Every structure is written in C-alpha cells, then in structure tokens.
C-alpha cells in the first residue's frame, strides 16, 4: 500500500450517472493509472449515510506523495477523453483530500 491516498468525493446529476460511470471506468481511471506515482484506484457509491449531504461517489487513489495529484502528468491525464468536456462541468459537492498513512 502506498504512503498516501487521494480521496475524491462528488455528486453527479442522476441523468448523467450512466455516462459518468462508463467514462470514469473506461477512460478516466485508466488514464490516471498511467501517471507516475499512482498505484491504484478504487471507486465506491454511497450505500447508506449517518448524516445527509455527503457526496454519493468516492474514488480512492493510492499515490506516492501529495505532489502526484498536482503534477502536470495528473492534470494532462485528468483532461483526456470525455471526462473534461462531458462530466467535470456537471460534478458538484466535490471534496478532494490527501491522507497520509499512519505507521
């Protein structure tokens, strides 16, 4: 396991969920996994919540350092394909965080 995880939480309008999931799985994640320092991505959808208002989708990326997600390579991969024009403008309630593994 990497020393850091990058967690992205967000919502997408219900009418775009099919496109969102297809593009995320077939384009976005494969491009991000090519970025040096990225080891994996695991995606989740909200099953139940103890409090209302949290984002419905979560992606957890294992990365070597916090700098990976701010790198030019990450930005280029993140802008590739249909993600930037078709999905990103419709995301909301986005929370992005980097966590350091405790030893």
Secondary structure, DSSP 8 states (H G I E B T S, - for coil): --SEEEEEEEEE-GGGHHHHHHHIIIIIHHHHTTSTTEEEEEEEE----SSTT--SEEEEEEES-GGGGGSHHHHHHHTSTHIIIIIGGGEEEEEEEEEE---
